[in-house]
Amino acid sequence: MILNISGVVLLGTIVFLFCRNHGLKSSHATVCGLFGFFLSSTAIAPSIKAGGQSLAGLLSGLNF
């Protein structure tokens, strides 16, 4: 649950920065958000979630 919230905050921040600095229009961000909601209700959603968890595990295991 904590990973989901931090991922939402991270992606929300990226979208906000793109809207402010790189010319991403609000309508484009809205369409991307709606696409994410619709994608989460498809059969591929568990694979995407597993990939995200795998990536998070990989990144958390890196030592600098």
CHARMM-style PDB file with segment names, atoms N, HN, CA, C and O in Angstrom:
ATOM      1  N   MET     1       0.815  -1.191   0.000  1.00  0.00      PROA
ATOM      2  CA  MET     1       0.000   0.000   0.000  1.00  0.00      PROA
ATOM      3  C   MET     1       0.859   1.257   0.000  1.00  0.00      PROA
ATOM      4  O   MET     1       0.546   2.227  -0.690  1.00  0.00      PROA
ATOM      5  N   ILE     2       1.942   1.241   0.771  1.00  0.00      PROA
ATOM      6  HN  ILE     2       2.196   0.453   1.331  1.00  0.00      PROA
ATOM      7  CA  ILE     2       2.817   2.410   0.821  1.00  0.00      PROA
ATOM      8  C   ILE     2       3.464   2.641  -0.536  1.00  0.00      PROA
ATOM      9  O   ILE     2       3.634   3.784  -0.959  1.00  0.00      PROA
ATOM     10  N   LEU     3       3.826   1.556  -1.221  1.00  0.00      PROA
ATOM     11  HN  LEU     3       3.688   0.627  -0.877  1.00  0.00      PROA
ATOM     12  CA  LEU     3       4.437   1.680  -2.543  1.00  0.00      PROA
ATOM     13  C   LEU     3       3.472   2.315  -3.526  1.00  0.00      PROA
ATOM     14  O   LEU     3       3.884   3.132  -4.349  1.00  0.00      PROA
ATOM     15  N   ASN     4       2.198   1.959  -3.459  1.00  0.00      PROA
ATOM     16  HN  ASN     4       1.864   1.295  -2.790  1.00  0.00      PROA
ATOM     17  CA  ASN     4       1.218   2.536  -4.365  1.00  0.00      PROA
ATOM     18  C   ASN     4       1.058   4.026  -4.142  1.00  0.00      PROA
ATOM     19  O   ASN     4       0.975   4.793  -5.101  1.00  0.00      PROA
ATOM     20  N   ILE     5       1.014   4.444  -2.889  1.00  0.00      PROA
ATOM     21  HN  ILE     5       1.082   3.821  -2.109  1.00  0.00      PROA
ATOM     22  CA  ILE     5       0.840   5.864  -2.589  1.00  0.00      PROA
ATOM     23  C   ILE     5       2.065   6.648  -3.022  1.00  0.00      PROA
ATOM     24  O   ILE     5       1.936   7.722  -3.608  1.00  0.00      PROA
ATOM     25  N   SER     6       3.245   6.129  -2.743  1.00  0.00      PROA
ATOM     26  HN  SER     6       3.350   5.256  -2.266  1.00  0.00      PROA
ATOM     27  CA  SER     6       4.448   6.859  -3.141  1.00  0.00      PROA
ATOM     28  C   SER     6       4.592   6.884  -4.660  1.00  0.00      PROA
ATOM     29  O   SER     6       5.097   7.860  -5.215  1.00  0.00      PROA
ATOM     30  N   GLY     7       4.158   5.830  -5.332  1.00  0.00      PROA
ATOM     31  HN  GLY     7       3.748   5.038  -4.880  1.00  0.00      PROA
ATOM     32  CA  GLY     7       4.188   5.829  -6.794  1.00  0.00      PROA
ATOM     33  C   GLY     7       3.234   6.851  -7.371  1.00  0.00      PROA
ATOM     34  O   GLY     7       3.556   7.522  -8.352  1.00  0.00      PROA
ATOM     35  N   VAL     8       2.062   6.977  -6.772  1.00  0.00      PROA
ATOM     36  HN  VAL     8       1.800   6.433  -5.976  1.00  0.00      PROA
ATOM     37  CA  VAL     8       1.092   7.973  -7.228  1.00  0.00      PROA
ATOM     38  C   VAL     8       1.635   9.378  -7.012  1.00  0.00      PROA
ATOM     39  O   VAL     8       1.479  10.245  -7.871  1.00  0.00      PROA
ATOM     40  N   VAL     9       2.264   9.603  -5.883  1.00  0.00      PROA
ATOM     41  HN  VAL     9       2.391   8.899  -5.185  1.00  0.00      PROA
ATOM     42  CA  VAL     9       2.835  10.925  -5.606  1.00  0.00      PROA
ATOM     43  C   VAL     9       3.959  11.234  -6.591  1.00  0.00      PROA
ATOM     44  O   VAL     9       4.036  12.344  -7.118  1.00  0.00      PROA
ATOM     45  N   LEU    10       4.826  10.259  -6.840  1.00  0.00      PROA
ATOM     46  HN  LEU    10       4.764   9.358  -6.413  1.00  0.00      PROA
ATOM     47  CA  LEU    10       5.926  10.456  -7.781  1.00  0.00      PROA
ATOM     48  C   LEU    10       5.404  10.752  -9.187  1.00  0.00      PROA
ATOM     49  O   LEU    10       5.835  11.716  -9.820  1.00  0.00      PROA
ATOM     50  N   LEU    11       4.483   9.931  -9.672  1.00  0.00      PROA
ATOM     51  HN  LEU    11       4.133   9.148  -9.158  1.00  0.00      PROA
ATOM     52  CA  LEU    11       3.962  10.143 -11.019  1.00  0.00      PROA
ATOM     53  C   LEU    11       3.147  11.422 -11.106  1.00  0.00      PROA
ATOM     54  O   LEU    11       3.181  12.109 -12.128  1.00  0.00      PROA
ATOM     55  N   GLY    12       2.419  11.749 -10.053  1.00  0.00      PROA
ATOM     56  HN  GLY    12       2.392  11.192  -9.223  1.00  0.00      PROA
ATOM     57  CA  GLY    12       1.675  13.014 -10.036  1.00  0.00      PROA
ATOM     58  C   GLY    12       2.597  14.214 -10.107  1.00  0.00      PROA
ATOM     59  O   GLY    12       2.296  15.201 -10.779  1.00  0.00      PROA
ATOM     60  N   THR    13       3.719  14.126  -9.414  1.00  0.00      PROA
ATOM     61  HN  THR    13       3.963  13.325  -8.868  1.00  0.00      PROA
ATOM     62  CA  THR    13       4.710  15.205  -9.452  1.00  0.00      PROA
ATOM     63  C   THR    13       5.305  15.342 -10.851  1.00  0.00      PROA
ATOM     64  O   THR    13       5.489  16.454 -11.346  1.00  0.00      PROA
ATOM     65  N   ILE    14       5.603  14.219 -11.479  1.00  0.00      PROA
ATOM     66  HN  ILE    14       5.453  13.316 -11.077  1.00  0.00      PROA
ATOM     67  CA  ILE    14       6.153  14.253 -12.834  1.00  0.00      PROA
ATOM     68  C   ILE    14       5.155  14.874 -13.803  1.00  0.00      PROA
ATOM     69  O   ILE    14       5.530  15.701 -14.634  1.00  0.00      PROA
ATOM     70  N   VAL    15       3.898  14.484 -13.701  1.00  0.00      PROA
ATOM     71  HN  VAL    15       3.594  13.812 -13.025  1.00  0.00      PROA
ATOM     72  CA  VAL    15       2.869  15.057 -14.581  1.00  0.00      PROA
ATOM     73  C   VAL    15       2.740  16.559 -14.332  1.00  0.00      PROA
ATOM     74  O   VAL    15       2.615  17.336 -15.278  1.00  0.00      PROA
ATOM     75  N   PHE    16       2.771  16.967 -13.064  1.00  0.00      PROA
ATOM     76  HN  PHE    16       2.873  16.335 -12.296  1.00  0.00      PROA
ATOM     77  CA  PHE    16       2.681  18.389 -12.739  1.00  0.00      PROA
ATOM     78  C   PHE    16       3.847  19.164 -13.349  1.00  0.00      PROA
ATOM     79  O   PHE    16       3.656  20.235 -13.925  1.00  0.00      PROA
ATOM     80  N   LEU    17       5.055  18.614 -13.220  1.00  0.00      PROA
ATOM     81  HN  LEU    17       5.210  17.744 -12.753  1.00  0.00      PROA
ATOM     82  CA  LEU    17       6.226  19.286 -13.784  1.00  0.00      PROA
ATOM     83  C   LEU    17       6.152  19.355 -15.308  1.00  0.00      PROA
ATOM     84  O   LEU    17       6.519  20.370 -15.902  1.00  0.00      PROA
ATOM     85  N   PHE    18       5.682  18.285 -15.942  1.00  0.00      PROA
ATOM     86  HN  PHE    18       5.384  17.461 -15.460  1.00  0.00      PROA
ATOM     87  CA  PHE    18       5.529  18.310 -17.389  1.00  0.00      PROA
ATOM     88  C   PHE    18       4.491  19.340 -17.809  1.00  0.00      PROA
ATOM     89  O   PHE    18       4.663  20.013 -18.825  1.00  0.00      PROA
ATOM     90  N   CYS    19       3.425  19.468 -17.047  1.00  0.00      PROA
ATOM     91  HN  CYS    19       3.285  18.921 -16.222  1.00  0.00      PROA
ATOM     92  CA  CYS    19       2.402  20.467 -17.368  1.00  0.00      PROA
ATOM     93  C   CYS    19       2.965  21.876 -17.260  1.00  0.00      PROA
ATOM     94  O   CYS    19       2.638  22.743 -18.070  1.00  0.00      PROA
ATOM     95  N   ARG    20       3.810  22.105 -16.261  1.00  0.00      PROA
ATOM     96  HN  ARG    20       4.075  21.400 -15.603  1.00  0.00      PROA
ATOM     97  CA  ARG    20       4.346  23.458 -16.050  1.00  0.00      PROA
ATOM     98  C   ARG    20       5.501  23.785 -16.982  1.00  0.00      PROA
ATOM     99  O   ARG    20       5.551  24.883 -17.536  1.00  0.00      PROA
ATOM    100  N   ASN    21       6.420  22.864 -17.163  1.00  0.00      PROA
ATOM    101  HN  ASN    21       6.379  21.972 -16.713  1.00  0.00      PROA
ATOM    102  CA  ASN    21       7.678  23.193 -17.827  1.00  0.00      PROA
ATOM    103  C   ASN    21       7.786  22.719 -19.270  1.00  0.00      PROA
ATOM    104  O   ASN    21       8.444  23.376 -20.076  1.00  0.00      PROA
ATOM    105  N   HSD    22       7.175  21.625 -19.613  1.00  0.00      PROA
ATOM    106  HN  HSD    22       6.640  21.091 -18.958  1.00  0.00      PROA
ATOM    107  CA  HSD    22       7.414  21.028 -20.914  1.00  0.00      PROA
ATOM    108  C   HSD    22       6.220  21.094 -21.856  1.00  0.00      PROA
ATOM    109  O   HSD    22       6.229  20.459 -22.910  1.00  0.00      PROA
ATOM    110  N   GLY    23       5.213  21.841 -21.497  1.00  0.00      PROA
ATOM    111  HN  GLY    23       5.206  22.358 -20.640  1.00  0.00      PROA
ATOM    112  CA  GLY    23       4.105  22.050 -22.400  1.00  0.00      PROA
ATOM    113  C   GLY    23       3.092  20.926 -22.477  1.00  0.00      PROA
ATOM    114  O   GLY    23       2.337  20.856 -23.447  1.00  0.00      PROA
ATOM    115  N   LEU    24       3.047  20.047 -21.493  1.00  0.00      PROA
ATOM    116  HN  LEU    24       3.660  20.104 -20.705  1.00  0.00      PROA
ATOM    117  CA  LEU    24       2.016  19.017 -21.471  1.00  0.00      PROA
ATOM    118  C   LEU    24       0.701  19.697 -21.119  1.00  0.00      PROA
ATOM    119  O   LEU    24       0.594  20.364 -20.089  1.00  0.00      PROA
ATOM    120  N   LYS    25      -0.278  19.529 -21.959  1.00  0.00      PROA
ATOM    121  HN  LYS    25      -0.191  18.987 -22.795  1.00  0.00      PROA
ATOM    122  CA  LYS    25      -1.562  20.180 -21.724  1.00  0.00      PROA
ATOM    123  C   LYS    25      -2.361  19.395 -20.685  1.00  0.00      PROA
ATOM    124  O   LYS    25      -2.196  18.185 -20.535  1.00  0.00      PROA
ATOM    125  N   SER    26      -3.219  20.103 -19.983  1.00  0.00      PROA
ATOM    126  HN  SER    26      -3.354  21.086 -20.106  1.00  0.00      PROA
ATOM    127  CA  SER    26      -4.057  19.466 -18.960  1.00  0.00      PROA
ATOM    128  C   SER    26      -4.947  18.395 -19.569  1.00  0.00      PROA
ATOM    129  O   SER    26      -5.207  17.369 -18.941  1.00  0.00      PROA
ATOM    130  N   SER    27      -5.411  18.627 -20.780  1.00  0.00      PROA
ATOM    131  HN  SER    27      -5.200  19.460 -21.290  1.00  0.00      PROA
ATOM    132  CA  SER    27      -6.267  17.632 -21.432  1.00  0.00      PROA
ATOM    133  C   SER    27      -5.496  16.347 -21.714  1.00  0.00      PROA
ATOM    134  O   SER    27      -6.049  15.254 -21.598  1.00  0.00      PROA
ATOM    135  N   HSD    28      -4.229  16.472 -22.082  1.00  0.00      PROA
ATOM    136  HN  HSD    28      -3.780  17.360 -22.176  1.00  0.00      PROA
ATOM    137  CA  HSD    28      -3.403  15.286 -22.319  1.00  0.00      PROA
ATOM    138  C   HSD    28      -3.172  14.519 -21.018  1.00  0.00      PROA
ATOM    139  O   HSD    28      -3.225  13.290 -20.999  1.00  0.00      PROA
ATOM    140  N   ALA    29      -2.916  15.245 -19.942  1.00  0.00      PROA
ATOM    141  HN  ALA    29      -2.873  16.244 -19.958  1.00  0.00      PROA
ATOM    142  CA  ALA    29      -2.713  14.598 -18.644  1.00  0.00      PROA
ATOM    143  C   ALA    29      -3.989  13.892 -18.189  1.00  0.00      PROA
ATOM    144  O   ALA    29      -3.930  12.809 -17.607  1.00  0.00      PROA
ATOM    145  N   THR    30      -5.134  14.502 -18.452  1.00  0.00      PROA
ATOM    146  HN  THR    30      -5.182  15.382 -18.925  1.00  0.00      PROA
ATOM    147  CA  THR    30      -6.413  13.887 -18.091  1.00  0.00      PROA
ATOM    148  C   THR    30      -6.641  12.613 -18.877  1.00  0.00      PROA
ATOM    149  O   THR    30      -7.076  11.607 -18.317  1.00  0.00      PROA
ATOM    150  N   VAL    31      -6.352  12.642 -20.168  1.00  0.00      PROA
ATOM    151  HN  VAL    31      -5.998  13.459 -20.623  1.00  0.00      PROA
ATOM    152  CA  VAL    31      -6.513  11.449 -21.006  1.00  0.00      PROA
ATOM    153  C   VAL    31      -5.586  10.338 -20.521  1.00  0.00      PROA
ATOM    154  O   VAL    31      -5.991   9.177 -20.464  1.00  0.00      PROA
ATOM    155  N   CYS    32      -4.352  10.682 -20.172  1.00  0.00      PROA
ATOM    156  HN  CYS    32      -4.023  11.625 -20.218  1.00  0.00      PROA
ATOM    157  CA  CYS    32      -3.415   9.673 -19.655  1.00  0.00      PROA
ATOM    158  C   CYS    32      -3.915   9.082 -18.345  1.00  0.00      PROA
ATOM    159  O   CYS    32      -3.800   7.876 -18.126  1.00  0.00      PROA
ATOM    160  N   GLY    33      -4.466   9.916 -17.473  1.00  0.00      PROA
ATOM    161  HN  GLY    33      -4.560  10.895 -17.651  1.00  0.00      PROA
ATOM    162  CA  GLY    33      -5.018   9.425 -16.217  1.00  0.00      PROA
ATOM    163  C   GLY    33      -6.194   8.500 -16.433  1.00  0.00      PROA
ATOM    164  O   GLY    33      -6.289   7.451 -15.795  1.00  0.00      PROA
ATOM    165  N   LEU    34      -7.091   8.877 -17.328  1.00  0.00      PROA
ATOM    166  HN  LEU    34      -7.014   9.729 -17.846  1.00  0.00      PROA
ATOM    167  CA  LEU    34      -8.236   8.021 -17.638  1.00  0.00      PROA
ATOM    168  C   LEU    34      -7.785   6.709 -18.265  1.00  0.00      PROA
ATOM    169  O   LEU    34      -8.348   5.653 -17.979  1.00  0.00      PROA
ATOM    170  N   PHE    35      -6.768   6.776 -19.120  1.00  0.00      PROA
ATOM    171  HN  PHE    35      -6.310   7.634 -19.352  1.00  0.00      PROA
ATOM    172  CA  PHE    35      -6.230   5.560 -19.716  1.00  0.00      PROA
ATOM    173  C   PHE    35      -5.713   4.613 -18.635  1.00  0.00      PROA
ATOM    174  O   PHE    35      -5.916   3.401 -18.713  1.00  0.00      PROA
ATOM    175  N   GLY    36      -5.048   5.171 -17.635  1.00  0.00      PROA
ATOM    176  HN  GLY    36      -4.883   6.155 -17.573  1.00  0.00      PROA
ATOM    177  CA  GLY    36      -4.547   4.356 -16.529  1.00  0.00      PROA
ATOM    178  C   GLY    36      -5.666   3.680 -15.757  1.00  0.00      PROA
ATOM    179  O   GLY    36      -5.547   2.514 -15.380  1.00  0.00      PROA
ATOM    180  N   PHE    37      -6.766   4.414 -15.517  1.00  0.00      PROA
ATOM    181  HN  PHE    37      -6.862   5.361 -15.824  1.00  0.00      PROA
ATOM    182  CA  PHE    37      -7.897   3.819 -14.808  1.00  0.00      PROA
ATOM    183  C   PHE    37      -8.535   2.709 -15.626  1.00  0.00      PROA
ATOM    184  O   PHE    37      -8.878   1.659 -15.081  1.00  0.00      PROA
ATOM    185  N   PHE    38      -8.698   2.923 -16.921  1.00  0.00      PROA
ATOM    186  HN  PHE    38      -8.419   3.775 -17.363  1.00  0.00      PROA
ATOM    187  CA  PHE    38      -9.280   1.888 -17.756  1.00  0.00      PROA
ATOM    188  C   PHE    38      -8.341   0.697 -17.911  1.00  0.00      PROA
ATOM    189  O   PHE    38      -8.796  -0.446 -17.958  1.00  0.00      PROA
ATOM    190  N   LEU    39      -7.049   0.950 -17.989  1.00  0.00      PROA
ATOM    191  HN  LEU    39      -6.680   1.878 -17.951  1.00  0.00      PROA
ATOM    192  CA  LEU    39      -6.070  -0.123 -18.110  1.00  0.00      PROA
ATOM    193  C   LEU    39      -6.042  -0.987 -16.852  1.00  0.00      PROA
ATOM    194  O   LEU    39      -5.793  -2.190 -16.927  1.00  0.00      PROA
ATOM    195  N   SER    40      -6.295  -0.381 -15.709  1.00  0.00      PROA
ATOM    196  HN  SER    40      -6.497   0.597 -15.647  1.00  0.00      PROA
ATOM    197  CA  SER    40      -6.256  -1.138 -14.451  1.00  0.00      PROA
ATOM    198  C   SER    40      -7.397  -2.140 -14.337  1.00  0.00      PROA
ATOM    199  O   SER    40      -7.346  -3.037 -13.496  1.00  0.00      PROA
ATOM    200  N   SER    41      -8.414  -2.003 -15.162  1.00  0.00      PROA
ATOM    201  HN  SER    41      -8.455  -1.274 -15.846  1.00  0.00      PROA
ATOM    202  CA  SER    41      -9.536  -2.944 -15.099  1.00  0.00      PROA
ATOM    203  C   SER    41      -9.446  -4.025 -16.172  1.00  0.00      PROA
ATOM    204  O   SER    41     -10.388  -4.799 -16.345  1.00  0.00      PROA
ATOM    205  N   THR    42      -8.338  -4.088 -16.890  1.00  0.00      PROA
ATOM    206  HN  THR    42      -7.573  -3.459 -16.750  1.00  0.00      PROA
ATOM    207  CA  THR    42      -8.176  -5.101 -17.928  1.00  0.00      PROA
ATOM    208  C   THR    42      -7.437  -6.317 -17.380  1.00  0.00      PROA
ATOM    209  O   THR    42      -7.012  -6.335 -16.225  1.00  0.00      PROA
ATOM    210  N   ALA    43      -7.294  -7.320 -18.221  1.00  0.00      PROA
ATOM    211  HN  ALA    43      -7.639  -7.305 -19.160  1.00  0.00      PROA
ATOM    212  CA  ALA    43      -6.625  -8.557 -17.823  1.00  0.00      PROA
ATOM    213  C   ALA    43      -5.120  -8.386 -17.677  1.00  0.00      PROA
ATOM    214  O   ALA    43      -4.472  -9.209 -17.030  1.00  0.00      PROA
ATOM    215  N   ILE    44      -4.553  -7.350 -18.256  1.00  0.00      PROA
ATOM    216  HN  ILE    44      -5.079  -6.682 -18.782  1.00  0.00      PROA
ATOM    217  CA  ILE    44      -3.102  -7.152 -18.185  1.00  0.00      PROA
ATOM    218  C   ILE    44      -2.680  -6.427 -16.898  1.00  0.00      PROA
ATOM    219  O   ILE    44      -1.485  -6.309 -16.626  1.00  0.00      PROA
ATOM    220  N   ALA    45      -3.634  -5.948 -16.114  1.00  0.00      PROA
ATOM    221  HN  ALA    45      -4.605  -6.044 -16.335  1.00  0.00      PROA
ATOM    222  CA  ALA    45      -3.317  -5.190 -14.899  1.00  0.00      PROA
ATOM    223  C   ALA    45      -2.433  -5.965 -13.916  1.00  0.00      PROA
ATOM    224  O   ALA    45      -1.494  -5.378 -13.377  1.00  0.00      PROA
ATOM    225  N   PRO    46      -2.687  -7.256 -13.657  1.00  0.00      PROA
ATOM    226  CA  PRO    46      -1.786  -7.971 -12.730  1.00  0.00      PROA
ATOM    227  C   PRO    46      -0.337  -8.039 -13.223  1.00  0.00      PROA
ATOM    228  O   PRO    46       0.595  -7.992 -12.421  1.00  0.00      PROA
ATOM    229  N   SER    47      -0.153  -8.148 -14.521  1.00  0.00      PROA
ATOM    230  HN  SER    47      -0.911  -8.186 -15.173  1.00  0.00      PROA
ATOM    231  CA  SER    47       1.211  -8.182 -15.076  1.00  0.00      PROA
ATOM    232  C   SER    47       1.905  -6.839 -14.891  1.00  0.00      PROA
ATOM    233  O   SER    47       3.092  -6.783 -14.569  1.00  0.00      PROA
ATOM    234  N   ILE    48       1.161  -5.765 -15.095  1.00  0.00      PROA
ATOM    235  HN  ILE    48       0.197  -5.811 -15.356  1.00  0.00      PROA
ATOM    236  CA  ILE    48       1.731  -4.428 -14.910  1.00  0.00      PROA
ATOM    237  C   ILE    48       2.091  -4.209 -13.448  1.00  0.00      PROA
ATOM    238  O   ILE    48       3.145  -3.655 -13.139  1.00  0.00      PROA
ATOM    239  N   LYS    49       1.208  -4.647 -12.544  1.00  0.00      PROA
ATOM    240  HN  LYS    49       0.351  -5.097 -12.794  1.00  0.00      PROA
ATOM    241  CA  LYS    49       1.475  -4.497 -11.113  1.00  0.00      PROA
ATOM    242  C   LYS    49       2.701  -5.316 -10.710  1.00  0.00      PROA
ATOM    243  O   LYS    49       3.543  -4.840  -9.948  1.00  0.00      PROA
ATOM    244  N   ALA    50       2.802  -6.537 -11.215  1.00  0.00      PROA
ATOM    245  HN  ALA    50       2.118  -6.924 -11.833  1.00  0.00      PROA
ATOM    246  CA  ALA    50       3.959  -7.381 -10.898  1.00  0.00      PROA
ATOM    247  C   ALA    50       5.244  -6.760 -11.438  1.00  0.00      PROA
ATOM    248  O   ALA    50       6.280  -6.806 -10.776  1.00  0.00      PROA
ATOM    249  N   GLY    51       5.184  -6.186 -12.624  1.00  0.00      PROA
ATOM    250  HN  GLY    51       4.342  -6.149 -13.162  1.00  0.00      PROA
ATOM    251  CA  GLY    51       6.356  -5.524 -13.188  1.00  0.00      PROA
ATOM    252  C   GLY    51       6.776  -4.319 -12.368  1.00  0.00      PROA
ATOM    253  O   GLY    51       7.968  -4.085 -12.165  1.00  0.00      PROA
ATOM    254  N   GLY    52       5.805  -3.558 -11.899  1.00  0.00      PROA
ATOM    255  HN  GLY    52       4.837  -3.749 -12.065  1.00  0.00      PROA
ATOM    256  CA  GLY    52       6.103  -2.408 -11.048  1.00  0.00      PROA
ATOM    257  C   GLY    52       6.718  -2.818  -9.722  1.00  0.00      PROA
ATOM    258  O   GLY    52       7.649  -2.177  -9.235  1.00  0.00      PROA
ATOM    259  N   GLN    53       6.190  -3.895  -9.138  1.00  0.00      PROA
ATOM    260  HN  GLN    53       5.433  -4.416  -9.534  1.00  0.00      PROA
ATOM    261  CA  GLN    53       6.751  -4.385  -7.888  1.00  0.00      PROA
ATOM    262  C   GLN    53       8.154  -4.934  -8.093  1.00  0.00      PROA
ATOM    263  O   GLN    53       9.019  -4.766  -7.232  1.00  0.00      PROA
ATOM    264  N   SER    54       8.385  -5.580  -9.212  1.00  0.00      PROA
ATOM    265  HN  SER    54       7.683  -5.716  -9.911  1.00  0.00      PROA
ATOM    266  CA  SER    54       9.707  -6.092  -9.512  1.00  0.00      PROA
ATOM    267  C   SER    54      10.706  -4.963  -9.696  1.00  0.00      PROA
ATOM    268  O   SER    54      11.834  -5.040  -9.210  1.00  0.00      PROA
ATOM    269  N   LEU    55      10.295  -3.918 -10.397  1.00  0.00      PROA
ATOM    270  HN  LEU    55       9.378  -3.856 -10.792  1.00  0.00      PROA
ATOM    271  CA  LEU    55      11.155  -2.761 -10.597  1.00  0.00      PROA
ATOM    272  C   LEU    55      11.456  -2.066  -9.266  1.00  0.00      PROA
ATOM    273  O   LEU    55      12.588  -1.652  -9.017  1.00  0.00      PROA
ATOM    274  N   ALA    56      10.439  -1.944  -8.422  1.00  0.00      PROA
ATOM    275  HN  ALA    56       9.520  -2.280  -8.625  1.00  0.00      PROA
ATOM    276  CA  ALA    56      10.644  -1.338  -7.104  1.00  0.00      PROA
ATOM    277  C   ALA    56      11.607  -2.163  -6.267  1.00  0.00      PROA
ATOM    278  O   ALA    56      12.454  -1.606  -5.569  1.00  0.00      PROA
ATOM    279  N   GLY    57      11.486  -3.478  -6.328  1.00  0.00      PROA
ATOM    280  HN  GLY    57      10.798  -3.930  -6.895  1.00  0.00      PROA
ATOM    281  CA  GLY    57      12.406  -4.351  -5.598  1.00  0.00      PROA
ATOM    282  C   GLY    57      13.824  -4.224  -6.117  1.00  0.00      PROA
ATOM    283  O   GLY    57      14.780  -4.235  -5.341  1.00  0.00      PROA
ATOM    284  N   LEU    58      13.961  -4.102  -7.433  1.00  0.00      PROA
ATOM    285  HN  LEU    58      13.184  -4.092  -8.063  1.00  0.00      PROA
ATOM    286  CA  LEU    58      15.280  -3.936  -8.022  1.00  0.00      PROA
ATOM    287  C   LEU    58      15.903  -2.617  -7.589  1.00  0.00      PROA
ATOM    288  O   LEU    58      17.078  -2.573  -7.224  1.00  0.00      PROA
ATOM    289  N   LEU    59      15.127  -1.552  -7.627  1.00  0.00      PROA
ATOM    290  HN  LEU    59      14.173  -1.588  -7.924  1.00  0.00      PROA
ATOM    291  CA  LEU    59      15.656  -0.239  -7.246  1.00  0.00      PROA
ATOM    292  C   LEU    59      15.978  -0.159  -5.760  1.00  0.00      PROA
ATOM    293  O   LEU    59      16.937   0.502  -5.363  1.00  0.00      PROA
ATOM    294  N   SER    60      15.177  -0.832  -4.940  1.00  0.00      PROA
ATOM    295  HN  SER    60      14.398  -1.369  -5.263  1.00  0.00      PROA
ATOM    296  CA  SER    60      15.446  -0.781  -3.497  1.00  0.00      PROA
ATOM    297  C   SER    60      16.675  -1.608  -3.131  1.00  0.00      PROA
ATOM    298  O   SER    60      17.268  -1.389  -2.074  1.00  0.00      PROA
ATOM    299  N   GLY    61      17.063  -2.538  -3.968  1.00  0.00      PROA
ATOM    300  HN  GLY    61      16.582  -2.716  -4.827  1.00  0.00      PROA
ATOM    301  CA  GLY    61      18.226  -3.367  -3.691  1.00  0.00      PROA
ATOM    302  C   GLY    61      19.550  -2.743  -4.132  1.00  0.00      PROA
ATOM    303  O   GLY    61      20.615  -3.287  -3.841  1.00  0.00      PROA
ATOM    304  N   LEU    62      19.495  -1.629  -4.817  1.00  0.00      PROA
ATOM    305  HN  LEU    62      18.629  -1.187  -5.054  1.00  0.00      PROA
ATOM    306  CA  LEU    62      20.722  -0.978  -5.275  1.00  0.00      PROA
ATOM    307  C   LEU    62      21.412  -0.261  -4.112  1.00  0.00      PROA
ATOM    308  O   LEU    62      20.763   0.413  -3.312  1.00  0.00      PROA
ATOM    309  N   ASN    63      22.704  -0.413  -4.032  1.00  0.00      PROA
ATOM    310  HN  ASN    63      23.231  -0.961  -4.681  1.00  0.00      PROA
ATOM    311  CA  ASN    63      23.497   0.265  -3.007  1.00  0.00      PROA
ATOM    312  C   ASN    63      24.489   1.184  -3.699  1.00  0.00      PROA
ATOM    313  O   ASN    63      25.171   0.787  -4.644  1.00  0.00      PROA
ATOM    314  N   PHE    64      24.559   2.399  -3.223  1.00  0.00      PROA
ATOM    315  HN  PHE    64      24.005   2.721  -2.455  1.00  0.00      PROA
ATOM    316  CA  PHE    64      25.483   3.370  -3.811  1.00  0.00      PROA
ATOM    317  C   PHE    64      26.655   3.598  -2.908  1.00  0.00      PROA
ATOM    318  OT1 PHE    64      27.542   4.385  -3.235  1.00  0.00      PROA
TER     319      PHE     64
END
